[in-house]
């Protein structure tokens, strides 16, 4: 990876819809196909994992953002087992395993308080969960979205 690749990454991080010709102009490359080849190489090297749209979930009625801290019950491979089950939580945006008193941090987008309660009931039914602590987000200034929410399931009220 060289400085041109870093410039390309900087451009597509800010706006992945930037035309190849424009990326080339900024990077000093005359050929859009050369830019395309560099992007393809970055994908092959797993520098770029995938391109996903940043969705405004409020347009779909998903306005209740919750940050949940989860403490797991200690046991053999407990975080591996629990993480697999937590990935089933509706509206899951991010699931992070962390060190310290808390084992996981989870961010979910939900329709309302009642739909979040459904998630809570599911989490508390899991044998591996010792306790949870939730914070409701008041404002969203900057959030990364990795495209995890299944809008079809969220909008059709599919339960866990």
N, C-alpha and C positions, 0 to 999 in steps of 0.2 A: 504494500500500500504506500502510495506517495502523496505529495501535497495536493495533486490534482484530485485524487480519490477523496481526500479529506474535504476539499472544496465542494465536490459533487455531493458528498454526504451532508455537508452543512446546508446546501441549497435544498435538497430533497427532504431534510428534516423539517425545514421551515415551510416548504410547500412541495409535496410530492407530485403535484400536477404541473410543475414547471416544465415547459416544453424542452425537449432534448436540445433543440437549436439554441435556446436561451441559456441553458446550462453550459453548453459548449462555448458560447460567446463570453460568459462570465469567467470560464476556466481557461480560455485561450485555445480551445479546440475547435477547428473549423468544421469537423464532420460530426453530425448527430449520431451516425452509426458508431463512431469511436466512443462517444459518451454512452451509448446503449451497451456496447461491449464491456465498458468499465463497470456499469451498473450490474450487468449480468455476472461478471466476475465477482463482484462484491456479494451477490446473492449466493453464488456457488461456494464462496468461502464462508458463508453464514455470518458475514458482517451485517448484511441486511437479511433479517429473518423473513419478513413479509411486509407488504404494504396493506394498511388497513385504514378505512375512513375514520375520522373523528366525528362521532355522532352526537348530536344534541338530543339526549334522551328525554329532556323535558318536552320535546315535540311529540313524544309518545306517551306522555303522562307519567313518566318515571321521574318524579320530582323529590322523592324522599331518599336522600343519600345518608347511609349509615356507615360508621366506622366501628367495627366490632373487634374487641380484643378477646382472645380466647386462650384460656389456660387448659392444657390437656392433662389427663391423668397419666402419670408416668408408667411406662411399661415397655416391653420389647417392641421396637420399631413403631412406637406410638405416634410419632409425628408423620411417618410415612402412611400409616393406616388412616389417621385422621385427615390428612390432606386430601386423600382420595375421596373421602366422604364429603368434605367441605366443598370440593369442586362442584358438587351437585346443588349448591345453594342458588336459588333463583336470583338473577340480577347481579351475579358476582362479576366485579370488575377486576379486583386485585386480591390475591391471597399470598401473604408473605410469612415465611417462618422466621422468627426472630429469636435472639438469645435474651435470657433474663427471666423475670417472673412470669412473663407472658410468652406463649409459644407461637401464636399466630396473630396477624393483623389482617382483617378482611374489610374490603370496601364493597358495598352493594348499592345498586340503584333500585329503588322500589317505587311502586305506585303511591303507596301511602303507608301510614303506621300499621294498619291491619295486615298488609302484605308482608311487611317486615316481621310482624309477630309470627307469621307462618314460618319464616326462616328461623326465627328464634326457637319455636317449638321443635323444628327439625333438629337444630343444633343441640338443644338440651336433651333430645332423645338419644343422642349418640353416647355410647358407653365411654368413649375416649375423652369426652368433654367434662372437665371439672367445673369450670365456671366461665361466664362471659361478662363483658363490660362493654356497653355500647355508648357511642356518642353520635348525636345527630348533627349533620353538617348544616350550617346556617347559610354559608355562601361558598361558591366554587370559583376560586380565582384562577386555578390552573390544575387540570387533571389530565393525566395520560390515559388514553383508552387503547387497550390492546385488542379490541374487537371480540370480547368474550361473551357479551350479552346476546342471547338468542331472542331477537325481537319477536319472532313469531310466538315462541312459548310465553314470553312476558305479556304479550298483548292478548293472548287467548286464555290467560289465567291458568296455565298449566301449573299444577301444584307439585311439590317435591314428592 
